[in-house]
Amino acid sequence: ASMHARQQAARKARAYPERWLTAILGGMPDNAGLWAAVHHGRVVSALLVGWSGKAATALLSAADPEARPLKAGNLLYLGVLEALALRGLHSVDLGGSRDLPALEMFKRSLGGTRVSRPFFRYRHPGLRLYQRLASPRRN
């Protein structure tokens, strides 16, 4: 969870609360998995994936900004894709590329293709409450 916080700080973005991440990881169902890349005994990249039927979705990823030169995330994604294929999954939604050319190139290097589809957002009520409580108060 602290790696996620460091990554979000480097991006100047808000991190999910550590207790929220701990709760998710502690109660993972059978159709979800957490993979990690370890360097010198320390986790430097992690990926949470959920699946249903023959398709999987990358739900949350984190990488230690200081470890980016190791390209551990690249190796991690390749390992996850292989593990999912061995489970019989045929497609993986890697999420959007946020108009970042390097991320787009990375996903294409994995064999990914851009897919246009309608966008629907469902936010769990607990997440909406967290966002409301975490945002600056307005008078």
C-alpha positions in Angstrom: 0.0 0.0 0.0 2.9 2.4 0.7 4.2 1.8 -2.8 0.9 3.0 -4.2 1.1 6.1 -2.0 4.7 6.9 -3.3 3.5 6.3 -6.9 0.5 8.7 -6.5 2.7 11.3 -4.8 5.1 11.2 -7.7 2.1 11.7 -10.0 0.7 14.5 -7.7 -2.4 12.5 -7.3 -4.3 11.3 -4.2 -3.7 7.8 -3.1 -6.3 5.4 -1.9 -6.4 5.0 1.9 -4.1 2.2 3.1 -6.8 0.6 5.2 -9.0 0.5 2.1 -6.3 -1.3 0.1 -5.6 -3.7 3.0 -9.3 -4.5 3.2 -9.5 -5.3 -0.5 -6.5 -7.5 -0.5 -7.6 -9.3 2.7 -11.0 -10.2 1.2 -10.1 -11.1 -2.3 -12.5 -13.5 -4.0 -11.5 -16.6 -6.0 -11.7 -14.8 -9.2 -9.1 -12.2 -8.4 -5.3 -12.3 -8.1 -2.5 -10.1 -6.9 0.9 -10.4 -8.6 4.1 -8.7 -7.5 7.6 -8.1 -8.9 10.3 -8.3 -6.2 13.8 -6.8 -6.4 16.3 -7.4 -3.6 13.5 -8.6 -1.3 11.4 -5.5 -1.9 8.1 -5.3 -3.9 8.7 -2.8 -6.7 5.6 -3.4 -8.8 2.2 -5.0 -8.2 -0.9 -5.7 -10.2 -4.4 -6.6 -9.0 -6.5 -8.4 -11.6 -10.1 -9.7 -11.5 -11.7 -12.1 -14.0 -15.1 -13.5 -15.0 -15.7 -16.1 -17.8 -12.9 -15.8 -20.3 -12.0 -12.1 -19.7 -9.9 -10.3 -17.1 -9.5 -6.7 -16.0 -6.5 -5.0 -14.5 -8.1 -3.3 -11.5 -5.2 -1.6 -9.8 -1.5 -1.4 -10.3 1.4 0.3 -8.5 5.0 0.7 -9.2 7.8 2.2 -7.1 8.8 5.4 -9.0 12.5 4.8 -7.9 12.4 1.3 -9.4 11.0 2.3 -12.9 14.4 1.9 -14.6 14.3 -1.8 -13.7 11.2 -2.2 -16.0 9.8 -4.6 -13.4 6.3 -3.6 -14.4 6.9 -4.8 -18.0 8.1 -8.2 -16.8 5.2 -8.3 -14.2 2.6 -7.7 -16.9 4.1 -10.4 -19.2 4.0 -12.9 -16.3 0.4 -12.0 -15.4 -0.7 -12.3 -19.0 0.9 -15.8 -19.2 -0.7 -16.9 -15.9 -4.1 -15.7 -17.1 -3.7 -17.5 -20.4 -2.9 -20.7 -18.5 -6.2 -20.2 -16.6 -8.0 -20.2 -20.0 -8.7 -16.4 -20.2 -8.8 -15.0 -23.7 -8.8 -11.3 -23.2 -7.5 -8.8 -20.7 -8.7 -5.2 -20.3 -5.5 -3.2 -19.5 -7.5 0.0 -18.9 -7.0 3.3 -20.6 -3.7 4.9 -21.5 -4.6 8.4 -20.3 -3.2 9.8 -23.6 0.3 8.9 -22.5 2.4 7.8 -25.5 4.8 5.6 -23.5 1.9 3.8 -21.8 0.2 3.3 -25.2 3.4 1.9 -26.7 3.9 -0.4 -23.7 0.4 -1.9 -24.1 0.9 -2.3 -27.8 4.2 -4.1 -27.1 2.1 -6.6 -25.2 -0.1 -7.2 -28.2 -2.8 -4.9 -27.0 -5.1 -3.0 -29.3 -7.1 0.1 -28.7 -10.8 -0.6 -28.2 -13.5 2.1 -28.3 -16.6 1.4 -26.2 -19.2 3.3 -24.3 -17.9 4.4 -20.9 -20.0 3.7 -17.9 -18.8 4.6 -14.4 -20.1 3.0 -11.3 -18.6 4.2 -8.1 -19.3 2.2 -4.9 -21.1 4.4 -2.3 -18.2 3.9 0.1 -15.8 5.4 -2.4 -18.1 8.4 -3.1 -18.3 9.0 0.7 -14.5 8.8 0.9 -14.1 11.3 -1.9 -16.6 13.7 -0.3 -14.9 13.5 3.1 -11.4 13.8 1.6 -12.1 16.8 -0.5 -11.6 20.3 0.9 -14.7 21.6 2.7 -16.7 24.2 1.0 -18.6 26.9 3.0 
